[in-house]
Amino acid sequence: MNRRQTLIAALSFTTALVAAGMATAMAAEVRVLNWNGYGTDEKFAVEEFEKQTGIKVVHDYFTSEQEMLTKLRTSPGAYDVVLINSTFLNDARAESLIAPVDPATIPNLADVQKGMVEDPSVTVEGQLWGVPWVWGVTSFAYNTETITTPITSINALWDPAYAGRISFRDDGTLAVNLAAILTGQDINQPADMAVIKEKLLELKPQIRQFWASEDEWMKGMAAKNFDIGVMWAGGAARAVKTYKLPVAFVIPEEGAVGWFDTLTIAAGAPNPEGAAKFINYMIEPSFYVRWDTEVGAATSANEKAVAALPDDAFNKTVMGAPEVASRLKFMQPVPEEKRQEIQELWAEVKTEYAQ
């Protein structure tokens, strides 16, 4: 072998070593795409998972489901685990943005609510496309220092007594859902959008501000910028546990929006084996009990995890009550044309708000 051949061989060997090193580093890492501050990035959790498995957890975040889908479309192979609400699973699956999950790689799946696992957006033709993780209610919470009489009705959002004191999430689907409940319509397929639009326009004098992130909501409530804020149950629990705010969450007598989130494996995930291990860790009771008791969480889809909570836990005593489940209107996948109609209606309503 001459000198040139020796140099080429050495360079090839070095390149192979670098590639092997990169592959090893990738195998020791799981990249997660989620909402910021939503369970998977809890410091204790990522540290414990790394201690158990040797796998480091790295996060990226989105601020809307549409942004989540865009990131999956534009960055193939960038993520391993993706948080996807059940109503968006069909979209992600149809675009081949996620991969099927092998149930055998998720031992804790055996304890997840059967109804969620068998949901037609989760299991399609015998294939599992996401692991139900947590479920909850989107409604509203109020400051118990400024409002001393308990609220029981969704009409409080429209009550002139709270004019200019409402914080509303900038989310067209949620806005339509709440108006549909108030007007007695199906939240997933409202029949009379004109009535819903009229009801949302009536909110104009009520709204003090819109919020996009949970952190923004917490800061606004702490500063008493508003008295009532649209929020999900897990966020209200964190308001009390983490932020020590005087907050009460309302599940209205007319009903509230129910939902559940899944953890999925991205198509082309660099570390699908590590992704499965992380998902399994995220639904086990030991993680959930600590998340809920120390931070505040949505209700686990794992029935054993909920049973392991303290007897006075909100997600055991309140969310687990049969009368609560009977009042929930669970979100279902919405056809794209209907979703577009909802977004256009919300844009029109917000334009009216701005005038």
Backbone torsions as a table, in degrees:
resi	resn	phi	psi	omega
1	MET	NA	125.4	-180.0
2	ASN	-80.1	178.9	-175.0
3	ARG	-63.6	-40.5	-179.2
4	ARG	-64.1	-43.6	179.3
5	GLN	-63.9	-36.9	178.9
6	THR	-64.8	-41.4	-179.9
7	LEU	-65.4	-43.4	179.0
8	ILE	-61.8	-42.4	179.6
9	ALA	-63.8	-40.0	179.8
10	ALA	-66.0	-42.1	178.8
11	LEU	-64.5	-39.9	179.1
12	SER	-63.8	-40.2	179.5
13	PHE	-65.2	-42.4	179.3
14	THR	-63.3	-43.1	178.7
15	THR	-60.6	-41.5	179.3
16	ALA	-63.6	-39.6	178.8
17	LEU	-63.9	-43.2	179.7
18	VAL	-62.1	-44.5	179.8
19	ALA	-62.6	-41.9	178.8
20	ALA	-64.0	-39.1	178.6
21	GLY	-64.1	-41.9	179.1
22	MET	-64.5	-40.1	179.7
23	ALA	-64.8	-40.8	178.6
24	THR	-64.0	-44.0	179.0
25	ALA	-62.1	-40.6	-179.9
26	MET	-64.4	-39.6	-179.2
27	ALA	-66.6	-24.9	-179.0
28	ALA	-94.4	21.9	-177.2
29	GLU	-142.4	141.1	173.0
30	VAL	-122.6	126.3	-179.5
31	ARG	-102.0	124.7	-173.2
32	VAL	-116.4	135.2	176.1
33	LEU	-112.4	119.7	-172.8
34	ASN	-157.1	174.7	167.7
35	TRP	-67.8	147.4	178.0
36	ASN	-68.8	131.9	177.2
37	GLY	75.7	24.2	-175.6
38	TYR	-113.7	68.5	168.7
39	GLY	76.9	-56.2	-174.8
40	THR	-67.4	-21.5	-178.8
41	ASP	-104.5	14.4	174.4
42	GLU	-60.1	133.9	-175.3
43	LYS	-56.8	-45.3	-178.2
44	PHE	-63.2	-34.3	-176.0
45	ALA	-70.6	-48.9	-178.1
46	VAL	-66.8	-33.7	178.3
47	GLU	-69.2	-42.9	179.9
48	GLU	-66.8	-41.0	179.2
49	PHE	-63.7	-42.6	178.6
50	GLU	-64.7	-37.3	178.7
51	LYS	-64.4	-39.2	-178.2
52	GLN	-74.4	-36.2	-169.9
53	THR	-116.9	-18.1	-173.5
54	GLY	79.6	8.0	-177.4
55	ILE	-101.6	125.1	177.8
56	LYS	-83.0	142.2	179.6
57	VAL	-107.1	124.1	-179.9
58	VAL	-118.1	134.8	-175.4
59	HIS	-112.2	147.9	164.1
60	ASP	-129.9	159.4	-171.3
61	TYR	-130.5	159.2	172.0
62	PHE	-131.7	162.6	179.9
63	THR	-116.6	0.5	175.4
64	SER	-159.6	158.9	178.4
65	GLU	-63.2	-35.1	178.8
66	GLN	-64.7	-38.0	176.9
67	GLU	-66.1	-38.3	177.7
68	MET	-59.2	-47.9	179.5
69	LEU	-63.3	-38.8	179.1
70	THR	-63.0	-42.1	179.6
71	LYS	-63.9	-38.4	177.9
72	LEU	-67.4	-37.4	-180.0
73	ARG	-67.8	-41.8	-171.6
74	THR	-91.7	-11.5	-178.6
75	SER	-130.7	61.1	-179.8
76	PRO	-61.4	138.3	179.3
77	GLY	80.3	5.7	-177.4
78	ALA	-89.5	-19.4	-173.3
79	TYR	-127.6	156.0	175.2
80	ASP	-107.8	-53.7	-178.2
81	VAL	-113.1	134.2	179.7
82	VAL	-131.1	129.1	174.4
83	LEU	-79.3	121.8	179.0
84	ILE	-134.1	124.5	173.8
85	ASN	-62.3	145.4	-175.5
86	SER	-56.7	-29.2	-177.7
87	THR	-72.2	-12.5	179.4
88	PHE	-109.4	1.4	-179.5
89	LEU	-63.0	-41.7	-179.3
90	ASN	-60.7	-39.9	178.6
91	ASP	-62.2	-47.9	-177.8
92	ALA	-64.6	-39.4	179.9
93	ARG	-68.3	-43.3	-177.8
94	ALA	-62.2	-31.4	-179.8
95	GLU	-93.0	7.7	-179.9
96	SER	57.6	38.4	179.3
97	LEU	-89.7	-15.5	178.3
98	ILE	-129.5	163.1	-178.9
99	ALA	-112.7	155.3	175.4
100	PRO	-61.8	151.2	178.2
101	VAL	-104.8	131.9	176.6
102	ASP	-82.3	112.2	-178.2
103	PRO	-55.6	-28.5	-178.5
104	ALA	-65.2	-20.8	-179.5
105	THR	-88.8	-1.9	-178.1
106	ILE	-123.6	78.2	-176.5
107	PRO	-55.6	-36.2	-178.4
108	ASN	-71.6	-7.3	178.8
109	LEU	-60.2	-26.9	-178.5
110	ALA	-60.5	-22.9	-176.9
111	ASP	-101.9	2.3	179.5
112	VAL	-80.6	144.4	-178.3
113	GLN	-50.7	125.8	-175.5
114	LYS	-60.6	-38.9	-178.4
115	GLY	-61.5	-35.0	179.1
116	MET	-74.2	-41.1	178.6
117	VAL	-62.4	-37.4	-177.6
118	GLU	-88.4	0.9	176.8
119	ASP	-53.5	137.0	-175.9
120	PRO	-63.0	-14.8	175.1
121	SER	-89.2	-16.2	-177.8
122	VAL	-94.6	-48.4	178.3
123	THR	-111.7	117.6	-177.3
124	VAL	-122.8	118.1	179.8
125	GLU	50.3	45.0	175.2
126	GLY	83.1	-4.8	179.7
127	GLN	-102.7	136.4	178.4
128	LEU	-90.1	126.6	-176.4
129	TRP	-110.9	-5.4	177.3
130	GLY	-166.5	154.9	178.3
131	VAL	-104.1	113.8	177.2
132	PRO	-54.5	128.7	-172.4
133	TRP	-112.0	-62.9	178.3
134	VAL	-139.2	157.6	176.3
135	TRP	-134.7	164.0	-177.9
136	GLY	-170.0	-167.8	-176.6
137	VAL	-127.4	134.3	171.2
138	THR	-105.4	120.7	-179.2
139	SER	-148.6	-119.1	176.5
140	PHE	-155.6	161.4	177.9
141	ALA	-130.4	157.5	-179.2
142	TYR	-134.8	158.4	179.5
143	ASN	-79.8	115.8	-175.7
144	THR	-76.4	-7.9	175.5
145	GLU	-83.8	-32.4	-179.2
146	THR	-96.6	-21.3	176.1
147	ILE	-122.9	106.2	-173.4
148	THR	-96.4	-14.8	176.0
149	THR	-93.1	123.3	-177.4
150	PRO	-54.2	138.9	178.2
151	ILE	-98.6	135.4	-179.4
152	THR	-126.8	-8.7	-173.5
153	SER	-121.3	147.4	176.3
154	ILE	-67.3	-17.4	178.0
155	ASN	-61.4	-17.3	179.2
156	ALA	-58.0	-32.2	179.1
157	LEU	-64.3	-27.1	-178.4
158	TRP	-101.8	-1.7	-175.9
159	ASP	-69.3	122.4	179.6
160	PRO	-57.4	-20.2	178.1
161	ALA	-62.5	-22.5	-179.0
162	TYR	-112.5	26.8	178.5
163	ALA	-58.2	130.8	179.6
164	GLY	73.1	12.6	-176.2
165	ARG	-125.3	21.2	-178.3
166	ILE	-111.1	133.5	172.0
167	SER	-106.2	126.5	-172.4
168	PHE	-122.2	138.4	177.0
169	ARG	-72.8	136.2	179.2
170	ASP	-79.0	78.9	-174.1
171	ASP	-148.1	109.8	-176.1
172	GLY	-62.9	-40.9	-179.3
173	THR	-62.3	-45.1	178.8
174	LEU	-63.2	-42.7	179.7
175	ALA	-58.8	-45.3	179.5
176	VAL	-66.3	-39.9	178.2
177	ASN	-57.4	-48.1	-177.7
178	LEU	-65.1	-42.1	178.8
179	ALA	-67.2	-33.9	178.2
180	ALA	-65.2	-42.8	177.9
181	ILE	-60.2	-45.6	-177.5
182	LEU	-65.0	-32.1	-178.0
183	THR	-98.5	10.1	175.1
184	GLY	72.8	30.6	-178.6
185	GLN	-110.2	163.0	176.2
186	ASP	-67.7	123.3	-176.8
187	ILE	-65.8	-26.5	-176.7
188	ASN	-88.8	-28.4	179.0
189	GLN	-139.1	66.1	-180.0
190	PRO	-61.1	134.4	-174.4
191	ALA	-84.2	-29.8	-174.2
192	ASP	-122.7	88.9	-177.9
193	MET	-70.4	-25.0	178.6
194	ALA	-65.5	-40.0	177.9
195	VAL	-66.3	-40.8	178.6
196	ILE	-63.9	-43.2	178.7
197	LYS	-61.1	-43.8	179.7
198	GLU	-60.5	-42.3	-179.2
199	LYS	-66.3	-38.2	178.8
200	LEU	-69.8	-35.2	177.2
201	LEU	-64.1	-29.2	178.1
202	GLU	-68.6	-13.8	178.5
203	LEU	-79.0	-13.2	-173.3
204	LYS	-48.5	-51.1	-178.3
205	PRO	-72.4	-10.3	-176.5
206	GLN	-84.3	-31.4	-167.8
207	ILE	-81.5	124.8	175.5
208	ARG	-88.5	-39.5	-177.4
209	GLN	-160.6	159.6	169.7
210	PHE	-103.4	152.0	175.9
211	TRP	-130.4	151.9	-178.7
212	ALA	-115.7	-29.0	-178.3
213	SER	-123.7	153.6	178.7
214	GLU	-60.9	-38.4	179.1
215	ASP	-59.8	-40.1	178.3
216	GLU	-62.3	-40.8	178.4
217	TRP	-63.2	-45.7	-178.3
218	MET	-60.5	-44.2	-179.5
219	LYS	-65.4	-38.7	179.2
220	GLY	-67.0	-41.1	178.2
221	MET	-66.9	-41.1	179.8
222	ALA	-62.9	-36.2	-179.6
223	ALA	-83.8	-1.2	-178.0
224	LYS	58.1	37.9	175.1
225	ASN	-72.7	-19.6	178.2
226	PHE	-148.7	162.6	179.8
227	ASP	-102.5	-32.8	-179.0
228	ILE	-127.4	134.0	179.5
229	GLY	-136.0	130.0	173.7
230	VAL	-60.7	131.4	-175.2
231	MET	-162.6	159.1	174.6
232	TRP	-90.6	160.6	-173.8
233	ALA	-59.6	-41.9	-179.8
234	GLY	-62.2	-38.7	178.1
235	GLY	-65.4	-39.7	178.1
236	ALA	-64.7	-37.7	177.6
237	ALA	-64.2	-40.8	178.1
238	ARG	-67.6	-32.5	178.0
239	ALA	-58.2	-38.4	-179.1
240	VAL	-80.5	-49.5	-173.9
241	LYS	-73.3	-47.3	-173.4
242	THR	-89.7	-43.4	-174.2
243	TYR	-98.0	-6.0	177.7
244	LYS	55.7	41.9	-179.2
245	LEU	-94.6	147.9	179.9
246	PRO	-80.9	79.3	-170.6
247	VAL	-122.5	139.1	172.4
248	ALA	-122.5	131.6	-179.9
249	PHE	-92.7	140.2	-176.2
250	VAL	-113.5	128.6	167.8
251	ILE	-108.4	95.9	-169.4
252	PRO	-57.9	152.2	178.5
253	GLU	-62.7	-27.0	178.9
254	GLU	-77.9	-16.9	-178.7
255	GLY	121.9	168.5	179.9
256	ALA	-146.0	165.4	-177.6
257	VAL	-81.4	121.6	176.2
258	GLY	-101.1	148.1	-177.8
259	TRP	-154.3	163.1	168.0
260	PHE	-144.4	146.9	-178.6
261	ASP	-105.5	147.7	177.6
262	THR	-120.0	156.3	171.3
263	LEU	-106.6	124.8	-175.2
264	THR	-119.4	165.7	174.3
265	ILE	-105.9	124.2	-177.2
266	ALA	-66.9	147.2	173.2
267	ALA	-62.1	135.7	-179.2
268	GLY	70.4	22.6	179.9
269	ALA	-56.0	131.0	179.3
270	PRO	-63.1	-29.0	-175.9
271	ASN	-136.5	70.5	-177.3
272	PRO	-63.9	-32.6	178.7
273	GLU	-66.6	-44.1	177.3
274	GLY	-65.2	-35.8	178.6
275	ALA	-61.0	-44.6	179.4
276	ALA	-62.4	-40.8	178.5
277	LYS	-63.2	-40.4	-178.8
278	PHE	-68.2	-42.0	178.5
279	ILE	-62.0	-42.9	179.1
280	ASN	-61.5	-39.7	178.0
281	TYR	-65.1	-37.8	-177.0
282	MET	-67.7	-20.8	-179.4
283	ILE	-106.6	5.4	-179.7
284	GLU	-82.9	149.8	-175.8
285	PRO	-57.1	-39.7	-175.6
286	SER	-61.0	-41.0	176.2
287	PHE	-66.7	-48.8	-172.5
288	TYR	-63.6	-43.4	-178.2
289	VAL	-60.2	-41.3	179.7
290	ARG	-69.4	-41.8	179.0
291	TRP	-59.8	-47.0	-175.8
292	ASP	-70.7	-44.5	-175.1
293	THR	-75.6	-31.5	-177.8
294	GLU	-93.3	-30.5	-172.8
295	VAL	-117.7	-46.4	-173.0
296	GLY	109.3	125.8	-173.4
297	ALA	-141.3	166.5	168.2
298	ALA	-71.2	176.9	-176.5
299	THR	-82.6	130.4	-178.6
300	SER	-67.2	143.2	173.9
301	ALA	-75.8	-14.3	178.5
302	ASN	-84.1	112.9	-175.6
303	GLU	-64.0	-33.5	177.7
304	LYS	-68.3	-32.4	178.8
305	ALA	-66.9	-42.5	178.3
306	VAL	-65.6	-41.2	-179.8
307	ALA	-63.6	-26.4	-178.2
308	ALA	-81.1	-8.1	179.9
309	LEU	-68.9	157.5	173.2
310	PRO	-57.2	152.6	-175.1
311	ASP	-62.5	-23.6	-179.4
312	ASP	-97.7	10.1	-178.1
313	ALA	-67.6	137.2	179.8
314	PHE	-54.7	-44.4	-176.4
315	ASN	-73.9	-7.1	176.4
316	LYS	-103.6	-45.2	-175.0
317	THR	-86.5	-36.2	-177.3
318	VAL	-96.1	-58.7	-177.0
319	MET	-66.4	-25.2	-180.0
320	GLY	-85.9	-3.9	-178.1
321	ALA	-71.5	135.0	-178.5
322	PRO	-57.3	-35.6	-177.8
323	GLU	-67.7	-25.3	176.5
324	VAL	-69.9	-49.8	-179.8
325	ALA	-57.3	-35.3	-178.0
326	SER	-69.1	-18.7	-178.0
327	ARG	-98.7	-2.4	-175.9
328	LEU	-84.9	140.8	174.2
329	LYS	-112.0	100.1	-173.0
330	PHE	-76.5	136.0	178.2
331	MET	-69.1	140.5	176.1
332	GLN	-123.6	159.8	176.9
333	PRO	-55.3	137.0	-178.0
334	VAL	-110.6	132.7	177.8
335	PRO	-56.1	149.3	-175.5
336	GLU	-58.6	-38.3	-178.8
337	GLU	-66.0	-37.1	178.1
338	LYS	-70.3	-39.9	178.2
339	ARG	-61.5	-40.5	178.3
340	GLN	-65.0	-40.5	177.9
341	GLU	-61.6	-40.9	179.5
342	ILE	-64.5	-44.2	-179.1
343	GLN	-65.1	-38.8	178.2
344	GLU	-65.6	-40.8	178.3
345	LEU	-62.8	-43.9	-179.2
346	TRP	-64.4	-38.0	178.1
347	ALA	-63.7	-39.8	178.2
348	GLU	-65.6	-41.3	-179.9
349	VAL	-64.5	-43.6	-179.5
350	LYS	-65.9	-33.1	175.9
351	THR	-62.9	-41.1	177.2
352	GLU	-64.8	-38.9	178.5
353	TYR	-59.8	-38.6	-173.7
354	ALA	-74.9	-14.1	-176.5
355	GLN	-83.9	NA	NA
